[in-house]
Amino acid sequence: MNLEFSGEHLAFQQKVRTFLEENLPSDIQDKMKGGLRLERDDHVRWQNILAKQGWMAPAWPAEYGGCGWSTVERYIFDEECGRAGAPRVIAFGTKMVGPVIYTFGSDEQKAKYLPRILNNEDWWCQGYSEPGSGSDLASLQCKAVRDGDHYIVNGTKTWTTLAQWADMIFCLVRTSNEGKRQEGISFLLIDMDQPGIEVKPIITIDGGHEVNMVHFTDVKVPVADRVGEENKGWTYAKYLLQHERGGTAGISNSKAKVGRLKEIAGGIKAGGETLMDDIDFKRDVAKVEIELQALEYTDLRYLMTAASGAPIGAEVSMLKLRGTEIQQRISELLMQAMGYYANPYMPEAMEYGWNEEPVGFAEAPPLAPAYFNIRKTSIYGGTNEIQKNIIAKMVLGL
């Protein structure tokens, strides 16, 4: 695959690089490079900067307010953001529900919601998983009963990322129990600021409040906020999952972490030699770099396929599967490289300004919480076991 950039692409790369140098807040950059936890204000500040620049939704068609960038330009933008340590835009609005709305939504829904996503006015969260329905998503039981011009929603969603910050939730609900389970699901857009919605935190193993339980009790949702047809939500859900899984590979961030891994391993001396002089460790680093490069080429093929308008196949499952496995492997190598400095498990160390730089390296304390947190990547967006089943069916015909 030829990755050489044209003069036009190089000029665009420099434009993005200059923008990041001049506009990315230094404290947010420090948090990202140090593996520290970002607060809501950090995301708001950065996304407001992107919104003002018109760069909130690089993949959206220009007719809906997207950047109108080519596949190569989107690749360059993602690469430069990863290199600079810029946070990724919260995906629920721009990468998940936004494409569903402009593809399947009504003109009224497009006019109402798309500008608010682009301007960073509405924060979204995802209402898919339930206490008894995760990987087997079609078994969901959160119920919506039609009552005139509204649905009355009752049920519970779980693992709802950043629901504590969200203004809106896109939700899969059961509107029929007839026929196949997939045929009785509808896709609703629900305002979080109304009676009957209760958000309860789930504290993860790294000590963070990232996910939640969301309870719905007699919540009224206008029928006008149903995307597409009643009982056809499974079609829209699958479309959304393609966008979600395609975005979980995290290649640019992984490349930045591998670079930092090599710096750390090159600076730790044992008997006059660095860890990168150890043949076994060097082999492990080389292996993950090769796997990451192969994944990058697969991602580029996926982007080219998506840009051509051709149907998306099992590529997104391969991206999700291998991308998350590589992320976890890098976190293991970082722990290994840091040695005993990484041993203390202190969730409070994820907070900015918690302590002075420790002996060794500044990112040592957050490594253990980050290691535990990143175990989840092989679960969300459809477990990696589910992705293997999809690949076996779509590619191998099993």
C-alpha positions as CSV (number, residue, x, y, z in Angstrom):
1,M,0.0,0.0,0.0
2,N,1.4,3.4,-1.0
3,L,1.3,5.8,1.9
4,E,3.3,8.6,0.2
5,F,1.5,11.9,0.5
6,S,1.1,14.4,-2.3
7,G,2.2,18.0,-1.9
8,E,-1.4,18.9,-1.2
9,H,-1.6,16.3,1.5
10,L,1.6,17.5,3.1
11,A,0.3,21.0,3.1
12,F,-2.9,19.8,4.9
13,Q,-0.8,17.8,7.3
14,Q,1.1,21.0,8.2
15,K,-2.1,22.9,8.6
16,V,-3.4,20.4,11.1
17,R,-0.1,20.2,12.9
18,T,0.0,24.0,13.2
19,F,-3.6,24.2,14.4
20,L,-2.8,21.6,17.1
21,E,0.3,23.4,18.2
22,E,-1.5,26.7,18.5
23,N,-4.9,25.6,20.0
24,L,-4.5,22.4,22.0
25,P,-4.5,23.5,25.7
26,S,-1.3,22.4,27.4
27,D,-2.9,21.0,30.5
28,I,-5.2,18.7,28.4
29,Q,-2.1,17.6,26.4
30,D,-0.2,16.9,29.6
31,K,-3.1,14.8,30.9
32,M,-3.3,12.8,27.7
33,K,0.4,12.1,27.5
34,G,0.5,11.3,31.2
35,G,-2.4,8.8,31.0
36,L,-4.5,10.9,33.4
37,R,-8.2,11.1,33.6
38,L,-10.0,13.9,31.6
39,E,-12.9,15.7,33.2
40,R,-16.0,17.0,31.4
41,D,-14.6,20.5,31.2
42,D,-11.5,19.2,29.4
43,H,-13.6,17.6,26.7
44,V,-15.9,20.6,26.5
45,R,-13.0,23.0,26.0
46,W,-11.4,20.9,23.3
47,Q,-14.5,20.1,21.4
48,N,-15.6,23.8,21.5
49,I,-12.2,24.6,19.9
50,L,-12.8,22.0,17.2
51,A,-16.4,23.1,16.7
52,K,-15.3,26.7,16.2
53,Q,-12.8,25.4,13.6
54,G,-15.6,23.3,11.9
55,W,-13.7,20.1,12.6
56,M,-16.0,18.2,14.9
57,A,-17.2,15.7,12.4
58,P,-14.5,14.9,9.8
59,A,-16.4,11.8,8.4
60,W,-19.8,13.5,7.9
61,P,-20.8,14.5,4.4
62,A,-20.4,18.2,3.7
63,E,-24.1,18.6,3.2
64,Y,-24.7,17.9,6.8
65,G,-21.9,20.1,8.1
66,G,-19.0,17.7,7.8
67,C,-15.5,18.7,6.8
68,G,-15.7,17.3,3.3
69,W,-12.3,15.8,3.7
70,S,-10.9,12.9,1.7
71,T,-10.1,9.6,3.2
72,V,-6.4,10.5,3.3
73,E,-7.1,13.9,5.0
74,R,-9.2,12.1,7.7
75,Y,-6.3,9.7,8.2
76,I,-3.8,12.6,8.5
77,F,-6.0,14.4,11.0
78,D,-6.3,11.3,13.2
79,E,-2.6,10.7,13.0
80,E,-1.7,14.3,13.9
81,C,-4.2,14.3,16.8
82,G,-2.7,11.1,18.2
83,R,0.9,12.4,17.8
84,A,0.0,15.7,19.5
85,G,-1.8,14.1,22.4
86,A,-5.2,15.5,21.5
87,P,-8.3,13.8,23.0
88,R,-10.6,12.0,20.6
89,V,-14.0,13.6,20.2
90,I,-16.6,11.9,22.4
91,A,-18.0,9.4,19.8
92,F,-21.6,9.1,20.8
93,G,-22.8,12.2,19.0
94,T,-20.5,12.5,16.0
95,K,-19.6,8.9,15.2
96,M,-22.6,7.0,16.3
97,V,-26.0,8.7,16.5
98,G,-25.2,11.5,14.0
99,P,-24.6,9.1,11.1
100,V,-27.8,7.3,12.0
101,I,-29.8,10.5,12.0
102,Y,-28.5,11.8,8.7
103,T,-28.9,8.4,7.1
104,F,-32.3,7.3,8.4
105,G,-33.8,10.2,10.3
106,S,-36.5,12.6,9.2
107,D,-35.8,16.1,7.9
108,E,-37.1,17.5,11.2
109,Q,-34.7,15.3,13.2
110,K,-31.8,16.3,11.0
111,A,-32.6,20.0,11.4
112,K,-33.0,19.7,15.1
113,Y,-30.2,17.4,16.2
114,L,-27.3,17.6,13.7
115,P,-26.4,21.3,14.2
116,R,-26.4,20.8,18.0
117,I,-24.0,17.8,17.7
118,L,-21.7,19.8,15.4
119,N,-21.8,22.9,17.7
120,N,-21.0,20.7,20.8
121,E,-24.4,21.7,22.4
122,D,-25.8,18.3,23.0
123,W,-23.9,15.5,24.7
124,W,-25.2,12.0,23.9
125,C,-24.9,8.6,25.5
126,Q,-25.8,5.1,24.2
127,G,-28.7,3.0,25.6
128,Y,-28.0,-0.4,24.2
129,S,-26.9,-2.9,26.9
130,E,-29.2,-4.0,29.7
131,P,-28.6,-6.1,32.9
132,G,-29.6,-9.2,31.0
133,S,-28.8,-8.2,27.5
134,G,-25.2,-7.4,26.5
135,S,-23.6,-9.4,23.7
136,D,-27.0,-10.9,23.0
137,L,-28.4,-7.5,22.4
138,A,-31.6,-8.7,20.6
139,S,-32.8,-10.0,23.9
140,L,-33.3,-6.5,25.3
141,Q,-36.5,-5.9,27.3
142,C,-36.6,-2.1,27.9
143,K,-40.1,-1.5,26.8
144,A,-41.8,1.4,24.9
145,V,-45.6,1.4,24.7
146,R,-47.3,3.7,22.2
147,D,-49.7,6.1,23.8
148,G,-51.0,8.6,21.2
149,D,-48.2,10.9,20.1
150,H,-45.8,9.5,22.7
151,Y,-44.1,6.3,23.8
152,I,-44.0,5.4,27.5
153,V,-40.6,3.9,28.3
154,N,-39.9,1.6,31.2
155,G,-36.7,-0.5,31.8
156,T,-33.0,-0.2,32.6
157,K,-29.9,0.3,30.5
158,T,-26.4,-0.5,31.9
159,W,-22.7,0.2,31.2
160,T,-24.0,3.6,29.9
161,T,-20.8,5.5,29.3
162,L,-20.8,9.2,30.5
163,A,-24.6,9.1,31.0
164,Q,-23.9,11.4,34.0
165,W,-22.8,14.1,31.6
166,A,-25.3,13.5,28.8
167,D,-28.2,15.7,27.6
168,M,-29.6,13.0,25.3
169,I,-29.5,9.2,25.0
170,F,-30.2,7.1,21.8
171,C,-32.0,4.0,23.0
172,L,-33.0,0.6,21.7
173,V,-36.4,-0.3,23.1
174,R,-38.8,-3.2,22.6
175,T,-42.0,-2.1,20.9
176,S,-43.2,-5.6,19.9
177,N,-42.9,-9.2,21.1
178,E,-44.1,-10.7,17.9
179,G,-41.9,-12.5,15.4
180,K,-38.1,-12.6,15.7
181,R,-36.6,-10.7,18.6
182,Q,-34.8,-8.4,16.2
183,E,-38.1,-7.4,14.5
184,G,-39.6,-5.8,17.6
185,I,-37.0,-3.2,18.4
186,S,-37.3,0.6,17.8
187,F,-34.7,3.3,17.9
188,L,-35.6,6.3,20.1
189,L,-33.9,9.7,20.8
190,I,-34.6,10.5,24.5
191,D,-34.1,13.8,26.4
192,M,-32.2,12.9,29.6
193,D,-33.5,16.0,31.5
194,Q,-37.0,14.8,32.3
195,P,-39.0,13.0,35.1
196,G,-38.6,9.3,35.3
197,I,-34.9,9.0,34.3
198,E,-32.5,8.1,37.1
199,V,-28.7,7.7,36.5
200,K,-26.8,5.6,39.1
201,P,-23.0,5.4,38.9
202,I,-21.0,2.2,38.4
203,I,-17.5,2.6,39.8
204,T,-15.0,0.6,37.7
205,I,-12.0,-1.3,39.0
206,D,-9.7,1.6,38.3
207,G,-11.8,3.7,40.7
208,G,-13.3,5.9,38.0
209,H,-17.0,6.9,37.4
210,E,-17.2,6.3,33.7
211,V,-20.2,4.0,33.3
212,N,-23.7,4.0,34.8
213,M,-27.1,2.3,35.2
214,V,-29.9,4.3,33.7
215,H,-33.4,3.6,34.9
216,F,-36.6,4.6,33.0
217,T,-39.9,4.9,34.8
218,D,-42.9,6.0,32.7
219,V,-40.7,8.3,30.6
220,K,-42.6,10.1,27.8
221,V,-40.9,10.2,24.4
222,P,-42.5,11.9,21.4
223,V,-43.1,9.5,18.5
224,A,-41.4,12.3,16.4
225,D,-38.2,11.3,18.1
226,R,-38.3,7.7,16.8
227,V,-35.7,7.2,14.1
228,G,-37.1,5.5,11.0
229,E,-39.9,2.9,11.2
230,E,-41.3,1.3,14.3
231,N,-39.9,-2.2,14.9
232,K,-37.1,-1.6,12.4
233,G,-34.5,-0.3,15.0
234,W,-32.3,-3.4,14.6
235,T,-31.4,-2.2,11.1
236,Y,-30.3,1.2,12.4
237,A,-28.5,-0.4,15.4
238,K,-26.4,-2.6,13.2
239,Y,-25.5,0.4,11.0
240,L,-24.4,2.3,14.2
241,L,-22.3,-0.6,15.4
242,Q,-20.3,-0.5,12.2
243,H,-19.3,3.1,13.0
244,E,-18.7,2.3,16.7
245,R,-16.5,-0.7,16.0
246,G,-14.6,1.1,13.3
247,G,-13.7,3.7,15.8
248,T,-12.5,1.4,18.6
249,A,-9.2,0.4,17.0
250,G,-7.5,3.5,18.4
251,I,-4.5,3.2,16.0
252,S,-3.1,6.7,16.3
253,N,-3.2,6.6,20.1
254,S,-1.6,3.1,20.1
255,K,1.2,4.4,17.9
256,A,1.8,7.3,20.3
257,K,1.9,4.9,23.3
258,V,4.4,2.6,21.5
259,G,6.6,5.6,20.9
260,R,6.4,6.4,24.7
261,L,7.0,2.7,25.5
262,K,10.3,2.7,23.5
263,E,11.4,6.0,25.3
264,I,10.7,4.5,28.7
265,A,12.4,1.2,27.9
266,G,15.4,3.0,26.4
267,G,15.9,5.0,29.6
268,I,15.8,2.3,32.2
269,K,19.2,0.9,32.9
270,A,20.1,-2.4,34.5
271,G,23.8,-3.3,34.7
272,G,24.6,-0.6,32.2
273,E,22.1,-1.7,29.6
274,T,18.6,-0.4,28.8
275,L,15.6,-2.6,28.7
276,M,15.5,-2.1,24.9
277,D,18.9,-3.9,24.8
278,D,17.1,-7.0,26.1
279,I,16.5,-9.3,23.1
280,D,13.3,-10.7,24.5
281,F,11.7,-7.4,25.3
282,K,12.9,-5.9,22.0
283,R,11.2,-8.8,20.2
284,D,7.9,-8.2,22.1
285,V,8.0,-4.5,21.1
286,A,8.8,-5.3,17.5
287,K,5.9,-7.8,17.4
288,V,3.3,-5.3,18.6
289,E,4.7,-2.7,16.2
290,I,4.3,-5.1,13.3
291,E,0.7,-6.0,14.4
292,L,-0.1,-2.3,14.7
293,Q,1.2,-1.6,11.2
294,A,-0.9,-4.4,9.8
295,L,-3.9,-3.1,11.6
296,E,-3.3,0.4,10.2
297,Y,-3.3,-1.0,6.6
298,T,-6.5,-2.8,7.3
299,D,-8.0,0.4,8.7
300,L,-7.0,2.3,5.5
301,R,-8.7,-0.4,3.4
302,Y,-11.8,0.0,5.5
303,L,-11.7,3.8,5.1
304,M,-11.3,3.5,1.3
305,T,-14.2,1.0,1.1
306,A,-16.4,3.3,3.2
307,A,-15.5,6.3,1.1
308,S,-16.4,4.5,-2.1
309,G,-19.9,3.7,-0.8
310,A,-19.4,0.0,-1.0
311,P,-21.0,-2.2,1.7
312,I,-18.9,-2.6,4.8
313,G,-18.0,-6.2,5.6
314,A,-16.1,-7.9,8.4
315,E,-13.4,-5.3,8.4
316,V,-14.9,-3.4,11.3
317,S,-15.0,-6.6,13.4
318,M,-11.3,-7.2,12.6
319,L,-10.4,-3.6,13.5
320,K,-12.3,-3.9,16.8
321,L,-10.8,-7.3,17.6
322,R,-7.2,-6.6,16.8
323,G,-7.2,-3.0,17.8
324,T,-8.4,-3.7,21.4
325,E,-6.0,-6.7,21.7
326,I,-3.1,-4.5,20.7
327,Q,-4.2,-1.8,23.2
328,Q,-4.2,-4.3,26.0
329,R,-0.8,-5.7,25.0
330,I,0.8,-2.2,24.9
331,S,-0.6,-1.6,28.4
332,E,1.1,-4.8,29.6
333,L,4.4,-3.8,28.0
334,L,4.2,-0.4,29.6
335,M,3.7,-2.0,33.0
336,Q,6.7,-4.3,32.3
337,A,8.9,-1.5,31.2
338,M,8.1,0.6,34.2
339,G,8.9,-2.2,36.6
340,Y,8.2,-1.8,40.2
341,Y,7.4,1.9,39.7
342,A,4.1,0.8,38.2
343,N,3.1,-1.6,41.0
344,P,1.2,0.8,43.4
345,Y,-2.5,0.8,42.6
346,M,-3.6,4.4,43.4
347,P,-6.8,5.5,41.6
348,E,-6.3,9.0,42.9
349,A,-3.1,9.2,40.8
350,M,-5.3,9.5,37.7
351,E,-6.2,13.0,38.9
352,Y,-4.2,16.0,37.4
353,G,-1.8,17.5,39.9
354,W,-2.2,14.7,42.4
355,N,1.5,14.6,43.3
356,E,4.9,15.8,42.2
357,E,6.7,13.8,39.6
358,P,7.6,10.4,41.1
359,V,11.0,8.9,41.1
360,G,11.4,7.4,37.6
361,F,8.7,8.7,35.3
362,A,5.7,11.0,35.6
363,E,3.2,8.4,34.2
364,A,4.2,5.6,36.6
365,P,1.3,6.0,39.2
366,P,-1.5,6.0,36.5
367,L,-0.3,2.9,34.8
368,A,-1.9,0.4,37.1
369,P,-5.4,2.1,37.0
370,A,-5.0,2.4,33.2
371,Y,-4.1,-1.2,32.9
372,F,-7.2,-2.3,34.7
373,N,-9.4,0.1,32.8
374,I,-8.3,-1.0,29.4
375,R,-9.4,-4.6,30.1
376,K,-12.9,-3.3,29.1
377,T,-11.9,-2.6,25.5
378,S,-12.3,-6.2,24.4
379,I,-15.9,-6.2,25.8
380,Y,-17.6,-3.0,24.7
381,G,-19.0,-2.5,21.2
382,G,-19.6,-6.3,21.1
383,T,-17.2,-8.6,22.8
384,N,-14.2,-9.9,20.9
385,E,-15.8,-13.4,21.0
386,I,-18.8,-12.0,19.1
387,Q,-16.4,-10.3,16.6
388,K,-14.8,-13.7,16.0
389,N,-18.2,-15.2,15.3
390,I,-19.0,-12.4,12.8
391,I,-15.7,-12.9,11.0
392,A,-16.3,-16.7,10.9
393,K,-19.7,-16.2,9.4
394,M,-19.0,-13.3,7.0
395,V,-15.5,-14.3,5.8
396,L,-15.2,-18.1,6.4
397,G,-18.8,-18.9,5.8
398,L,-19.0,-21.1,8.9
